[in-house]
C-alpha cells in the first residue's frame, strides 16, 4: 500500500464496482468515485501493490482491467488512488477473486489424419467459442512437445484442416492444436502422434491350379500407389528356402503360368511387394493340393450263375487315368495274378466261364495314372455256393386211412431232388422210401402205418453242384388215450341228485361209463354206459345226501384206449348251523329273547331251551316252525327273575332229521354300577356329599350310611332317595373338629346292591396355604364367612406394573372358592376387610386411579360373591388413605386412616362416619402439626369409637402409640399416648369384655435398633392396667391382638428370632394379665410376615400376610388357619406356587 502525505486534505475515494468479495473474470469493468475540496487531477488503478498503469482524469472514473495474466483462480486487492491538484492522495481498496477457468476457449484435439498424394493431412472440429481469435498448429519430434515448431496459424474459424508437406513418412511426428481467444487465453489440445507410412499392402497367393501341361499361380492385386514390383517366390515346403521364380513390374498382372513342375510333391508360392520407399511386404503363401494317388477302384460285385461268373468294379474319376489291371487269387491273402488289362476307364466288368463257385474266388483292380502312380482298391469275392437249404419235416399226421408227411419247399434255384427217409426211432437207421424231383411237391402219403408207435421222417435235398443237406426230422404224436372227463358237479335237492362231467372232445370217442363209490378211493360200482359224447350228465332218484357219494367217468376211444377222469362227490349235508341268541331284554313286567335267523334252505324248526347252568339239563320252552320266527316273549309282572342264573339255547332241526344246539346265553342281572362318591365338602355346621348318578333302567334307590369309625361299624342310615337325579346330600349338625365316615349304597329293583368305598368327612379346619402367581401379592386382612369359609383382602400386581385390590374367598379347608380384583391406573391397595350383616364385605384402603396427584382413601362394598355394590373415594389433593372400615350398629360404617389433605398438620388421623351407601355423614381429624396415623377403629359398647395408631413427638425424633376415644359423633372424649422408647406405633385395638381395651403395637429403641412387641391392657378411661414387652435380640413386629373366650389374649405377628435375615410367622397366647401361656413360630423356607388376625368360631386362629421366596422372587398371599392352640398340619409343603 502506498501512503502519500500533503499539506491539504486528502481526496475521498470509493470503488463502486466491483463490490468487495466479488468474483470477476477476463476484462473487469471498474468504476470509482473521487471528490476533493479542490479538484481531483486523476485516479490511478493499482493491483496487489503494483501499478497497472491505468489512469483516468475525467469523471466518471472508469477502468477496464485485464485479469487474464492472473491465471485461473486467485485472490487480489484492487486499490484506487485519487490525486488532487496539490498532490494529495486518497485510496480505497476492494478484495476480489479472479476466476478465469471458464474463460479459456475449448481445446480441439486432432480428430482424423490421412496420407494424400505423399502428404500428411490433419483434421479437427471447428471452435465454437464466441471470442475465438486463431488456431495454431505445433509440431515436434518429442512427445512432450519440447522445441515445438509452429507450422500453421489461421484466424479463420473454419480452417480446420492442415496438410504437412515437409515430413518424413517413416518417422513419428507429434502435433498439437492450440486455440486462442481475443483476450489471449490459449487452450492447447492433446498431443497427437502421426502414423508411419504403411508398408505396401500384402499380395496374398489365392490359387494354384495345374493340368497335365502347366501350373498357374494367382494372387491378389496390390493397390499401393508407390508400387514398384511383384516378386514370385517358391519353395519345396512351407519352411523351405525360397527362390525367386519371376519378377513382374505391372501391378495389374496377378498370375503366372509355367510348364516345368511336379504335382506329386508340394510346391509353395509367395508374392513379395516392393514400393518406392524400399518397403517390402510378403503376403500369405499357399501350396497346391498334391496330386493324389489314383483313386482306388473297389470291386463292387462278384456274381455267378450256372453259366458264368461276373466281376464288376467302380469307374475311375481321375483325369490322369492310364490303365486298370484285374487281379485274381483263390484266397484273400494268396498270390495275385493279372487276368485282364483295360485302357478304357469306362470298362468296369469282366466275365469268366471256367469257375468253381463252391469255394472263394478273390478279385482286385489295380489302377495306374499319367504320373506313374498306382493304387489297388478294395477287393471282393462271391459267397461260396452253399449247400442246399435244410428242409425240415413240418408235420406228420394221420387219420384212420393214411399217414401224411409234409415238409418245407426248397428255395434253392439249383435244386435237383428230394429224398424221403424213414426210421422207427429218431436215432435209428434211415430208409429211403421215395425220391421226388418236383421242387413244388412237399408231401407224401403212407397207407400202411401204426400210430401207436413212433414213425420218424426226414427229407434230404440235393442241388445242381451235387451238394446235399439232411433237414430236421419229425414224428407224429403217438396216439394217446382219450382225454379224461372230470366230474365237475354233484348237486341235489329234496327229490334228486344230478352228476355232470366234462364233455369229451375226442374224434375217436366211443362211450362213457359212470361209476359211484362210498369214498374217494372205495370200490366203484358201474351205474350206466352212455354212447353219445354230448350227453354229459346223469340223474339219480335214490340217494343219501348225508354222506359222500363219489362219482367217476371212464372215456373209451375207437382204438380201445380208456382213461378215468377225476371224481367228485356231493357236499355231505351238514347238520343245521348253530344259532346264537342275540339279546335277552327284560324289565319287571316283560321278558324278551331274540336269536339270529338261520340261512339254511332245509330248515325244519327252532326249539327254545332253558337250563339252570351251562351244562345243566335243558328243557324246551317253545318250538317255532318258521325260520323267520326268531323272537319269544313272556309278559306279566314278576314272570321272570333275573337275579338267579339261567341259560338259554336255540336248537335247530332240518328236513333230513339232523339237529344242532347253539351256544348258551347266560342271564344273570349284575348289581348296580357303583356311584363314585366325591371328597366330602365341609361348610360351617354341615357336610356336603356328592356322587355320580346311576342311570341304569332297574335303579331303585340311593342310601347313605354314617359311622364314627372307618370300619363302618354301628353305621346308621342318614339319607335315602329313590330319585336317580338326587346325587347330593347335606348333613347338618356337624361340630368343628369332628371326623365321620360314609358309604353310599345303590340298590336295583331286583334287590341287588352295590356299596361305595368309605369316604371321610372332616370338619377340622387348619392349613397353611398361599395364593399368587409370578407377580407380587400380599394379604392385609382376613375374616370368617357365614359358611365357615374365609375372606382375605390385600393387593396383587398380577395384571401389570400397577397393584389392584385383591379379594380371595376360601372354603373351611383353605381351598379357593373365588377371587376378585378391583382397581384401575396406579396402585390400589386394601388394608382391611369385614363381613357385613348382609353377608357381603366392606374393604378399606387407597386408590391412585382417581387421585389427581397422590392417593385417595377408598372403600369398597361387595355382595357375598365379591360383586361391587358401591365404592367411594375420600380425599383432597394430597395423600389420603383408609386403613380400617367397620360396619356400625346403625348399618353405616366407621372409617379411619390418615389425611394430608385435611386437618392441621402434615398428616392427621382421619375418622369418617358414612351411611349404609358409603356417603360421609361427618368427618373428623385428630392431630397437630406433626404426623399422626390411624390404623384401626372399633365401635365401642357406648356407640362411640376407639382408634389406635401413632403420633410424632414435638421434636419429630420419636413417636408414641396413640389411643383416641370419641363419642358417637366423633367428638374426642379422651386421648392417651404410650411408649417409653424412641419409636412406638399402635397396630391393633379391641374393646375387652370388661369395657377396657387391649392394644398391640411396636416399640423400638435407636440402640440397639430392635423392634419389640408392645402389649397394653387399658381400662375404660384410658389408663394403663399393665404393659408387656415381648421380643429378643432381633426384629419382632405385631399384626393384631384378640381377646379369647377364657379372658386371655391371642397375638400374631412376625419375628426374626431364628434367623436375622428371614422372618417367620409368630403366634402367642397370654393370660388375662399378659403372662405367656404358649407361643408358636411357623418356620418355613420363605420370608413370612403377618398383617391380619381373627379368632374363628371353632376356636382356632386365622392369619393373613405374605410369603416371599428367599431367592428374591415375588411374594404370595399367605393364609394360616390353626386350631385353638395354634397347631397346623404337619410338614407343610409348597406346590404349584402355593404353600399347603
Secondary structure, DSSP 8 states (H G I E B T S, - for coil): ------SS---EEEEEES-TT-EE-SEEEEEEEEE-SS-EEEEEEEETTEEEEEEE-SSSEEEEEE-GGG-SEEEEEEEEEEEETT--EEEEEEEEEEE-GGGS-----EEEEEEETTEEEEEE-----TTEEEEEEEEESSTT-TT-EEEEEE--TT--EEEE-S--TTS--EEEEEEEETT--EEE---EE-----------EEEEEE-SS-EEEEE-----TTEEEEEEEEESSTTS--EEEEEE--TT--EEEES---TTS--EEEEEEEETT--EEE---EE-----------EEEEEE-SS-EEEEE-----TTEEEEEEEEESSTTS--EEEEEE--TT--EEEESS--TTS--EEEEEEEETTS-EEE---EE-----------EEEEEE-SS-EEEEE-----TTEEEEEEEEESSTTS--EEEEEE--TT--EEEESS--TTS--EEEEEEEETTS-EEE---EE-----------EEEEEE-SS-EEEEE-----TTEEEEEEEEESSTTS--EEEEEE--TT--EEEESS--TTS--EEEEEEEETTS-EEE---EE-----------EEEEEE-SSEEEEEE-----TTEEEEEEEEESSTTS--EEEEEE-STT--EEEEESTT---TTS-EEEEEEEEETTS-EEE---EEE---------B---EEETTEEEEEB-----TTEEEEEEEEESSTT-TT-EEEEEE--TT--EEEEE---TT-EEEEEEEEEETTS-EEE---EEEE----EEEEE--SS-EEEEEEEE-TTS-EEEEEEE-TTSSS-EEEEEEE-TTS-EEEEEEE--SS-EEEEEEEE-TTS-EEEEEEESSS-SSSBEEEEEEE-TTS-EEEEEEE--SSBEEEEEEEE-TTS-EEEEEEESSSSSSSBEEEEEEE-TTS-EEEEEEE--SSBEEEEEEEE-TTS-EEEEEEEE-TTSS-EEEEEEEE-TT--EEEEEEE-SSSEEEEEEEEE-TTS-EEEEEEEE-SSS--EEEEEEEE-TTS-EEEEEEE--SS-EEEEEEEE-TTS-EEEEEEEEEEETTEEEEEEEEE-TTS-EEEEEEE--SEEEEEEEEEE-TTS-EEEEEEEEETTS--EEEEEEEE-TTS---SS--EETTEE-
